[in-house]
Amino acid sequence: MAKTRLPTSREARAAYREIEEGVDRLTRSIREIRMGLRQAERKIEKDARMRVRALRRDARTQLALLQARQREASRRLGRLAAAAGDSWREVSGAADAALVDARKVATAVLARFQKALRG
């Protein structure tokens, strides 16, 4: 491999050194950009993990709330059925009201989680 021959005049050598220094600065800049990108990636990943943990906690809480409402609706239905005897219209109306309330809560919870996933 042939050795690179340096320019012979003083001005040419100075220009060559300036170009080399520019290349070195560019190399350092690229290295700094890569390090910054890695740091940003790690921060984004950390934030995402924290957000997922918070969403999971919230989901467990909301799910427990919905399950409690489901159990309450079942108990209410049983009490109404026992108290109503043959008056199933009353039982049906009360059950429908309880289910509508539970569906509203479930829909609101689902909308919150979908919104959280989108943005």
Distance bins in CASP14 RR format, pairs under 12 A and 6 or more apart:
PFRMAT RR
TARGET T0000
AUTHOR 0000-0000-0000
RMODE 2
METHOD distances of the structure
MODEL  1
4 16 0 0 0 0 1 0 0 0 0 0 0
4 20 0 0 0 0 0 1 0 0 0 0 0
5 12 0 0 0 0 0 1 0 0 0 0 0
5 13 0 0 0 0 0 1 0 0 0 0 0
5 16 0 0 0 0 0 1 0 0 0 0 0
6 12 0 0 0 0 1 0 0 0 0 0 0
6 13 1 0 0 1 0 0 0 0 0 0 0
6 14 0 0 0 0 0 1 0 0 0 0 0
6 15 0 0 0 0 0 1 0 0 0 0 0
6 16 1 0 0 1 0 0 0 0 0 0 0
6 17 0 0 0 0 1 0 0 0 0 0 0
6 19 0 0 0 0 0 1 0 0 0 0 0
6 20 0 0 0 0 0 1 0 0 0 0 0
7 13 1 0 1 0 0 0 0 0 0 0 0
7 14 0 0 0 0 1 0 0 0 0 0 0
7 15 1 0 0 1 0 0 0 0 0 0 0
7 16 1 0 1 0 0 0 0 0 0 0 0
7 17 0 0 0 0 0 1 0 0 0 0 0
7 18 0 0 0 0 0 1 0 0 0 0 0
7 19 0 0 0 0 0 1 0 0 0 0 0
7 20 0 0 0 0 0 1 0 0 0 0 0
8 16 0 0 0 0 0 1 0 0 0 0 0
9 15 0 0 0 0 1 0 0 0 0 0 0
9 16 0 0 0 0 0 1 0 0 0 0 0
10 16 0 0 0 0 0 1 0 0 0 0 0
10 17 0 0 0 0 0 1 0 0 0 0 0
11 17 0 0 0 0 0 1 0 0 0 0 0
11 18 0 0 0 0 0 1 0 0 0 0 0
12 18 0 0 0 0 0 1 0 0 0 0 0
12 19 0 0 0 0 0 1 0 0 0 0 0
13 19 0 0 0 0 0 1 0 0 0 0 0
13 20 0 0 0 0 0 1 0 0 0 0 0
14 20 0 0 0 0 0 1 0 0 0 0 0
14 21 0 0 0 0 0 1 0 0 0 0 0
15 21 0 0 0 0 0 1 0 0 0 0 0
15 22 0 0 0 0 0 1 0 0 0 0 0
16 22 0 0 0 0 0 1 0 0 0 0 0
16 23 0 0 0 0 0 1 0 0 0 0 0
17 23 0 0 0 0 0 1 0 0 0 0 0
17 24 0 0 0 0 0 1 0 0 0 0 0
18 24 0 0 0 0 0 1 0 0 0 0 0
18 25 0 0 0 0 0 1 0 0 0 0 0
19 25 0 0 0 0 0 1 0 0 0 0 0
19 26 0 0 0 0 0 1 0 0 0 0 0
20 26 0 0 0 0 0 1 0 0 0 0 0
20 27 0 0 0 0 0 1 0 0 0 0 0
21 27 0 0 0 0 0 1 0 0 0 0 0
21 28 0 0 0 0 0 1 0 0 0 0 0
22 28 0 0 0 0 1 0 0 0 0 0 0
22 29 0 0 0 0 1 0 0 0 0 0 0
22 30 0 0 0 0 0 1 0 0 0 0 0
23 29 0 0 0 0 0 1 0 0 0 0 0
23 30 0 0 0 0 0 1 0 0 0 0 0
24 30 0 0 0 0 0 1 0 0 0 0 0
24 31 0 0 0 0 0 1 0 0 0 0 0
25 31 0 0 0 0 0 1 0 0 0 0 0
25 32 0 0 0 0 0 1 0 0 0 0 0
26 32 0 0 0 0 0 1 0 0 0 0 0
26 33 0 0 0 0 0 1 0 0 0 0 0
27 33 0 0 0 0 0 1 0 0 0 0 0
27 34 0 0 0 0 0 1 0 0 0 0 0
28 34 0 0 0 0 0 1 0 0 0 0 0
28 35 0 0 0 0 0 1 0 0 0 0 0
29 35 0 0 0 0 0 1 0 0 0 0 0
29 36 0 0 0 0 0 1 0 0 0 0 0
30 36 0 0 0 0 0 1 0 0 0 0 0
30 37 0 0 0 0 0 1 0 0 0 0 0
31 37 0 0 0 0 0 1 0 0 0 0 0
31 38 0 0 0 0 0 1 0 0 0 0 0
32 38 0 0 0 0 0 1 0 0 0 0 0
32 39 0 0 0 0 0 1 0 0 0 0 0
33 39 0 0 0 0 0 1 0 0 0 0 0
33 40 0 0 0 0 0 1 0 0 0 0 0
34 40 0 0 0 0 0 1 0 0 0 0 0
34 41 0 0 0 0 0 1 0 0 0 0 0
35 41 0 0 0 0 0 1 0 0 0 0 0
35 42 0 0 0 0 0 1 0 0 0 0 0
36 42 0 0 0 0 1 0 0 0 0 0 0
36 43 0 0 0 0 1 0 0 0 0 0 0
36 44 0 0 0 0 0 1 0 0 0 0 0
37 43 0 0 0 0 0 1 0 0 0 0 0
37 44 0 0 0 0 0 1 0 0 0 0 0
38 44 0 0 0 0 0 1 0 0 0 0 0
38 45 0 0 0 0 0 1 0 0 0 0 0
39 45 0 0 0 0 0 1 0 0 0 0 0
39 46 0 0 0 0 0 1 0 0 0 0 0
40 46 0 0 0 0 0 1 0 0 0 0 0
40 47 0 0 0 0 0 1 0 0 0 0 0
41 47 0 0 0 0 0 1 0 0 0 0 0
41 48 0 0 0 0 0 1 0 0 0 0 0
42 48 0 0 0 0 0 1 0 0 0 0 0
42 49 0 0 0 0 0 1 0 0 0 0 0
43 49 0 0 0 0 0 1 0 0 0 0 0
43 50 0 0 0 0 0 1 0 0 0 0 0
44 50 0 0 0 0 0 1 0 0 0 0 0
44 51 0 0 0 0 0 1 0 0 0 0 0
45 51 0 0 0 0 0 1 0 0 0 0 0
45 52 0 0 0 0 0 1 0 0 0 0 0
46 52 0 0 0 0 0 1 0 0 0 0 0
46 53 0 0 0 0 0 1 0 0 0 0 0
47 53 0 0 0 0 0 1 0 0 0 0 0
47 54 0 0 0 0 0 1 0 0 0 0 0
48 54 0 0 0 0 0 1 0 0 0 0 0
48 55 0 0 0 0 0 1 0 0 0 0 0
48 116 0 0 0 0 0 1 0 0 0 0 0
48 117 0 0 0 0 0 1 0 0 0 0 0
48 119 0 0 0 0 0 1 0 0 0 0 0
49 55 0 0 0 0 0 1 0 0 0 0 0
49 56 0 0 0 0 0 1 0 0 0 0 0
50 56 0 0 0 0 0 1 0 0 0 0 0
50 57 0 0 0 0 0 1 0 0 0 0 0
51 57 0 0 0 0 0 1 0 0 0 0 0
51 58 0 0 0 0 0 1 0 0 0 0 0
51 113 0 0 0 0 0 1 0 0 0 0 0
51 116 1 0 0 1 0 0 0 0 0 0 0
51 117 0 0 0 0 0 1 0 0 0 0 0
51 119 0 0 0 0 1 0 0 0 0 0 0
52 58 0 0 0 0 0 1 0 0 0 0 0
52 59 0 0 0 0 0 1 0 0 0 0 0
52 113 0 0 0 0 0 1 0 0 0 0 0
52 116 0 0 0 0 1 0 0 0 0 0 0
52 117 0 0 0 0 0 1 0 0 0 0 0
53 59 0 0 0 0 0 1 0 0 0 0 0
53 60 0 0 0 0 0 1 0 0 0 0 0
54 60 0 0 0 0 0 1 0 0 0 0 0
54 61 0 0 0 0 0 1 0 0 0 0 0
54 113 0 0 0 0 0 1 0 0 0 0 0
54 116 0 0 0 0 1 0 0 0 0 0 0
55 61 0 0 0 0 0 1 0 0 0 0 0
55 62 0 0 0 0 0 1 0 0 0 0 0
55 63 0 0 0 0 0 1 0 0 0 0 0
55 109 0 0 0 0 0 1 0 0 0 0 0
55 112 0 0 0 0 1 0 0 0 0 0 0
55 113 1 0 0 1 0 0 0 0 0 0 0
55 114 0 0 0 0 0 1 0 0 0 0 0
55 115 0 0 0 0 0 1 0 0 0 0 0
55 116 1 0 1 0 0 0 0 0 0 0 0
55 117 0 0 0 0 1 0 0 0 0 0 0
55 119 0 0 0 0 0 1 0 0 0 0 0
56 62 0 0 0 0 0 1 0 0 0 0 0
56 63 0 0 0 0 0 1 0 0 0 0 0
56 113 0 0 0 0 0 1 0 0 0 0 0
56 116 0 0 0 0 0 1 0 0 0 0 0
57 63 0 0 0 0 0 1 0 0 0 0 0
57 64 0 0 0 0 0 1 0 0 0 0 0
58 64 0 0 0 0 0 1 0 0 0 0 0
58 65 0 0 0 0 0 1 0 0 0 0 0
58 109 0 0 0 0 1 0 0 0 0 0 0
58 112 0 0 0 0 1 0 0 0 0 0 0
58 113 1 0 0 1 0 0 0 0 0 0 0
58 116 0 0 0 0 1 0 0 0 0 0 0
59 65 0 0 0 0 0 1 0 0 0 0 0
59 66 0 0 0 0 0 1 0 0 0 0 0
59 109 0 0 0 0 1 0 0 0 0 0 0
59 110 0 0 0 0 0 1 0 0 0 0 0
59 112 0 0 0 0 1 0 0 0 0 0 0
59 113 1 0 0 1 0 0 0 0 0 0 0
59 114 0 0 0 0 0 1 0 0 0 0 0
59 116 0 0 0 0 1 0 0 0 0 0 0
59 117 0 0 0 0 0 1 0 0 0 0 0
60 66 0 0 0 0 0 1 0 0 0 0 0
60 67 0 0 0 0 0 1 0 0 0 0 0
60 109 0 0 0 0 0 1 0 0 0 0 0
60 113 0 0 0 0 0 1 0 0 0 0 0
61 67 0 0 0 0 0 1 0 0 0 0 0
61 68 0 0 0 0 0 1 0 0 0 0 0
61 109 0 0 0 0 1 0 0 0 0 0 0
61 112 0 0 0 0 0 1 0 0 0 0 0
61 113 0 0 0 0 0 1 0 0 0 0 0
62 68 0 0 0 0 0 1 0 0 0 0 0
62 69 0 0 0 0 0 1 0 0 0 0 0
62 105 0 0 0 0 1 0 0 0 0 0 0
62 106 0 0 0 0 1 0 0 0 0 0 0
62 107 0 0 0 0 0 1 0 0 0 0 0
62 108 0 0 0 0 1 0 0 0 0 0 0
62 109 1 0 1 0 0 0 0 0 0 0 0
62 110 0 0 0 0 1 0 0 0 0 0 0
62 111 0 0 0 0 0 1 0 0 0 0 0
62 112 1 0 0 1 0 0 0 0 0 0 0
62 113 0 0 0 0 1 0 0 0 0 0 0
62 116 0 0 0 0 0 1 0 0 0 0 0
63 69 0 0 0 0 0 1 0 0 0 0 0
63 70 0 0 0 0 0 1 0 0 0 0 0
63 105 0 0 0 0 0 1 0 0 0 0 0
63 106 0 0 0 0 1 0 0 0 0 0 0
63 109 0 0 0 0 1 0 0 0 0 0 0
63 110 0 0 0 0 0 1 0 0 0 0 0
63 113 0 0 0 0 0 1 0 0 0 0 0
64 70 0 0 0 0 0 1 0 0 0 0 0
64 71 0 0 0 0 0 1 0 0 0 0 0
64 109 0 0 0 0 0 1 0 0 0 0 0
65 71 0 0 0 0 0 1 0 0 0 0 0
65 72 0 0 0 0 0 1 0 0 0 0 0
65 102 0 0 0 0 0 1 0 0 0 0 0
65 105 1 0 0 1 0 0 0 0 0 0 0
65 106 0 0 0 0 1 0 0 0 0 0 0
65 108 0 0 0 0 0 1 0 0 0 0 0
65 109 0 0 0 0 1 0 0 0 0 0 0
66 72 0 0 0 0 0 1 0 0 0 0 0
66 73 0 0 0 0 0 1 0 0 0 0 0
66 101 0 0 0 0 0 1 0 0 0 0 0
66 102 1 0 0 1 0 0 0 0 0 0 0
66 103 0 0 0 0 0 1 0 0 0 0 0
66 104 0 0 0 0 0 1 0 0 0 0 0
66 105 1 0 0 1 0 0 0 0 0 0 0
66 106 1 0 1 0 0 0 0 0 0 0 0
66 107 0 0 0 0 0 1 0 0 0 0 0
66 108 0 0 0 0 0 1 0 0 0 0 0
66 109 1 0 0 1 0 0 0 0 0 0 0
66 110 0 0 0 0 0 1 0 0 0 0 0
67 73 0 0 0 0 0 1 0 0 0 0 0
67 74 0 0 0 0 0 1 0 0 0 0 0
67 102 0 0 0 0 0 1 0 0 0 0 0
67 105 0 0 0 0 0 1 0 0 0 0 0
67 106 0 0 0 0 0 1 0 0 0 0 0
67 109 0 0 0 0 0 1 0 0 0 0 0
68 74 0 0 0 0 0 1 0 0 0 0 0
68 75 0 0 0 0 0 1 0 0 0 0 0
68 102 0 0 0 0 0 1 0 0 0 0 0
68 105 0 0 0 0 0 1 0 0 0 0 0
69 75 0 0 0 0 0 1 0 0 0 0 0
69 76 0 0 0 0 0 1 0 0 0 0 0
69 98 0 0 0 0 1 0 0 0 0 0 0
69 99 0 0 0 0 1 0 0 0 0 0 0
69 100 0 0 0 0 0 1 0 0 0 0 0
69 101 1 0 0 1 0 0 0 0 0 0 0
69 102 1 0 1 0 0 0 0 0 0 0 0
69 103 0 0 0 0 1 0 0 0 0 0 0
69 104 0 0 0 0 0 1 0 0 0 0 0
69 105 1 0 0 1 0 0 0 0 0 0 0
69 106 0 0 0 0 1 0 0 0 0 0 0
69 109 0 0 0 0 0 1 0 0 0 0 0
70 76 0 0 0 0 0 1 0 0 0 0 0
70 77 0 0 0 0 0 1 0 0 0 0 0
70 98 0 0 0 0 1 0 0 0 0 0 0
70 99 0 0 0 0 1 0 0 0 0 0 0
70 101 0 0 0 0 0 1 0 0 0 0 0
70 102 1 0 0 1 0 0 0 0 0 0 0
70 103 0 0 0 0 0 1 0 0 0 0 0
70 105 0 0 0 0 0 1 0 0 0 0 0
70 106 0 0 0 0 1 0 0 0 0 0 0
71 77 0 0 0 0 0 1 0 0 0 0 0
71 78 0 0 0 0 0 1 0 0 0 0 0
71 98 0 0 0 0 0 1 0 0 0 0 0
71 102 0 0 0 0 0 1 0 0 0 0 0
72 78 0 0 0 0 0 1 0 0 0 0 0
72 79 0 0 0 0 0 1 0 0 0 0 0
72 95 0 0 0 0 0 1 0 0 0 0 0
72 98 1 0 0 1 0 0 0 0 0 0 0
72 99 0 0 0 0 0 1 0 0 0 0 0
72 101 0 0 0 0 1 0 0 0 0 0 0
72 102 0 0 0 0 1 0 0 0 0 0 0
72 105 0 0 0 0 0 1 0 0 0 0 0
73 79 0 0 0 0 0 1 0 0 0 0 0
73 80 0 0 0 0 0 1 0 0 0 0 0
73 94 0 0 0 0 1 0 0 0 0 0 0
73 95 1 0 0 1 0 0 0 0 0 0 0
73 96 0 0 0 0 0 1 0 0 0 0 0
73 97 0 0 0 0 1 0 0 0 0 0 0
73 98 1 0 1 0 0 0 0 0 0 0 0
73 99 1 0 0 1 0 0 0 0 0 0 0
73 100 0 0 0 0 0 1 0 0 0 0 0
73 101 0 0 0 0 1 0 0 0 0 0 0
73 102 1 0 1 0 0 0 0 0 0 0 0
73 103 0 0 0 0 0 1 0 0 0 0 0
73 105 0 0 0 0 0 1 0 0 0 0 0
73 106 0 0 0 0 0 1 0 0 0 0 0
74 80 0 0 0 0 0 1 0 0 0 0 0
74 81 0 0 0 0 0 1 0 0 0 0 0
74 95 0 0 0 0 1 0 0 0 0 0 0
74 98 0 0 0 0 1 0 0 0 0 0 0
74 99 0 0 0 0 0 1 0 0 0 0 0
74 102 0 0 0 0 0 1 0 0 0 0 0
75 81 0 0 0 0 0 1 0 0 0 0 0
75 82 0 0 0 0 0 1 0 0 0 0 0
75 94 0 0 0 0 0 1 0 0 0 0 0
75 95 0 0 0 0 0 1 0 0 0 0 0
75 98 0 0 0 0 1 0 0 0 0 0 0
76 82 0 0 0 0 0 1 0 0 0 0 0
76 83 0 0 0 0 0 1 0 0 0 0 0
76 84 0 0 0 0 0 1 0 0 0 0 0
76 91 0 0 0 0 1 0 0 0 0 0 0
76 93 0 0 0 0 0 1 0 0 0 0 0
76 94 1 0 0 1 0 0 0 0 0 0 0
76 95 1 0 0 1 0 0 0 0 0 0 0
76 96 0 0 0 0 0 1 0 0 0 0 0
76 97 0 0 0 0 1 0 0 0 0 0 0
76 98 1 0 1 0 0 0 0 0 0 0 0
76 99 0 0 0 0 0 1 0 0 0 0 0
76 101 0 0 0 0 0 1 0 0 0 0 0
76 102 0 0 0 0 0 1 0 0 0 0 0
77 83 0 0 0 0 0 1 0 0 0 0 0
77 84 0 0 0 0 0 1 0 0 0 0 0
77 88 0 0 0 0 0 1 0 0 0 0 0
77 90 0 0 0 0 0 1 0 0 0 0 0
77 91 1 0 0 1 0 0 0 0 0 0 0
77 92 0 0 0 0 1 0 0 0 0 0 0
77 93 0 0 0 0 0 1 0 0 0 0 0
77 94 1 0 0 1 0 0 0 0 0 0 0
77 95 1 0 1 0 0 0 0 0 0 0 0
77 96 0 0 0 0 0 1 0 0 0 0 0
77 97 0 0 0 0 0 1 0 0 0 0 0
77 98 1 0 0 1 0 0 0 0 0 0 0
77 99 0 0 0 0 1 0 0 0 0 0 0
77 102 0 0 0 0 0 1 0 0 0 0 0
78 84 0 0 0 0 1 0 0 0 0 0 0
78 85 0 0 0 0 0 1 0 0 0 0 0
78 91 0 0 0 0 1 0 0 0 0 0 0
78 94 0 0 0 0 0 1 0 0 0 0 0
78 95 0 0 0 0 1 0 0 0 0 0 0
78 98 0 0 0 0 0 1 0 0 0 0 0
79 85 0 0 0 0 0 1 0 0 0 0 0
79 90 0 0 0 0 0 1 0 0 0 0 0
79 91 0 0 0 0 1 0 0 0 0 0 0
79 94 0 0 0 0 1 0 0 0 0 0 0
79 95 0 0 0 0 0 1 0 0 0 0 0
79 98 0 0 0 0 0 1 0 0 0 0 0
80 87 0 0 0 0 1 0 0 0 0 0 0
80 88 0 0 0 0 1 0 0 0 0 0 0
80 89 0 0 0 0 0 1 0 0 0 0 0
80 90 1 0 0 1 0 0 0 0 0 0 0
80 91 1 0 1 0 0 0 0 0 0 0 0
80 92 0 0 0 0 1 0 0 0 0 0 0
80 93 0 0 0 0 1 0 0 0 0 0 0
80 94 1 0 1 0 0 0 0 0 0 0 0
80 95 1 0 0 1 0 0 0 0 0 0 0
80 96 0 0 0 0 0 1 0 0 0 0 0
80 97 0 0 0 0 0 1 0 0 0 0 0
80 98 0 0 0 0 1 0 0 0 0 0 0
81 87 0 0 0 0 1 0 0 0 0 0 0
81 88 0 0 0 0 1 0 0 0 0 0 0
81 90 0 0 0 0 1 0 0 0 0 0 0
81 91 1 0 1 0 0 0 0 0 0 0 0
81 92 0 0 0 0 1 0 0 0 0 0 0
81 93 0 0 0 0 0 1 0 0 0 0 0
81 94 0 0 0 0 1 0 0 0 0 0 0
81 95 0 0 0 0 1 0 0 0 0 0 0
82 91 0 0 0 0 1 0 0 0 0 0 0
83 90 0 0 0 0 1 0 0 0 0 0 0
83 91 0 0 0 0 1 0 0 0 0 0 0
83 94 0 0 0 0 1 0 0 0 0 0 0
84 90 1 0 1 0 0 0 0 0 0 0 0
84 91 1 0 1 0 0 0 0 0 0 0 0
84 92 0 0 0 0 1 0 0 0 0 0 0
84 93 0 0 0 0 0 1 0 0 0 0 0
84 94 0 0 0 0 1 0 0 0 0 0 0
84 95 0 0 0 0 0 1 0 0 0 0 0
85 91 0 0 0 0 1 0 0 0 0 0 0
87 93 0 0 0 0 0 1 0 0 0 0 0
87 94 0 0 0 0 0 1 0 0 0 0 0
88 94 0 0 0 0 0 1 0 0 0 0 0
88 95 0 0 0 0 1 0 0 0 0 0 0
88 96 0 0 0 0 0 1 0 0 0 0 0
89 95 0 0 0 0 0 1 0 0 0 0 0
89 96 0 0 0 0 0 1 0 0 0 0 0
90 96 0 0 0 0 0 1 0 0 0 0 0
90 97 0 0 0 0 0 1 0 0 0 0 0
91 97 0 0 0 0 0 1 0 0 0 0 0
91 98 0 0 0 0 0 1 0 0 0 0 0
92 98 0 0 0 0 0 1 0 0 0 0 0
92 99 0 0 0 0 0 1 0 0 0 0 0
93 99 0 0 0 0 1 0 0 0 0 0 0
93 100 0 0 0 0 1 0 0 0 0 0 0
94 100 0 0 0 0 0 1 0 0 0 0 0
94 101 0 0 0 0 0 1 0 0 0 0 0
95 101 0 0 0 0 0 1 0 0 0 0 0
95 102 0 0 0 0 0 1 0 0 0 0 0
96 102 0 0 0 0 0 1 0 0 0 0 0
96 103 0 0 0 0 0 1 0 0 0 0 0
97 103 0 0 0 0 0 1 0 0 0 0 0
97 104 0 0 0 0 0 1 0 0 0 0 0
98 104 0 0 0 0 0 1 0 0 0 0 0
98 105 0 0 0 0 0 1 0 0 0 0 0
99 105 0 0 0 0 0 1 0 0 0 0 0
99 106 0 0 0 0 0 1 0 0 0 0 0
100 106 0 0 0 0 0 1 0 0 0 0 0
100 107 0 0 0 0 0 1 0 0 0 0 0
101 107 0 0 0 0 0 1 0 0 0 0 0
101 108 0 0 0 0 0 1 0 0 0 0 0
102 108 0 0 0 0 0 1 0 0 0 0 0
102 109 0 0 0 0 0 1 0 0 0 0 0
103 109 0 0 0 0 0 1 0 0 0 0 0
103 110 0 0 0 0 0 1 0 0 0 0 0
104 110 0 0 0 0 0 1 0 0 0 0 0
104 111 0 0 0 0 0 1 0 0 0 0 0
105 111 0 0 0 0 0 1 0 0 0 0 0
105 112 0 0 0 0 0 1 0 0 0 0 0
106 112 0 0 0 0 0 1 0 0 0 0 0
106 113 0 0 0 0 0 1 0 0 0 0 0
107 113 0 0 0 0 0 1 0 0 0 0 0
107 114 0 0 0 0 0 1 0 0 0 0 0
108 114 0 0 0 0 0 1 0 0 0 0 0
108 115 0 0 0 0 0 1 0 0 0 0 0
109 115 0 0 0 0 0 1 0 0 0 0 0
109 116 0 0 0 0 0 1 0 0 0 0 0
110 116 0 0 0 0 0 1 0 0 0 0 0
110 117 0 0 0 0 0 1 0 0 0 0 0
111 117 0 0 0 0 0 1 0 0 0 0 0
111 118 0 0 0 0 0 1 0 0 0 0 0
112 118 0 0 0 0 0 1 0 0 0 0 0
112 119 0 0 0 0 0 1 0 0 0 0 0
113 119 0 0 0 0 0 1 0 0 0 0 0
END
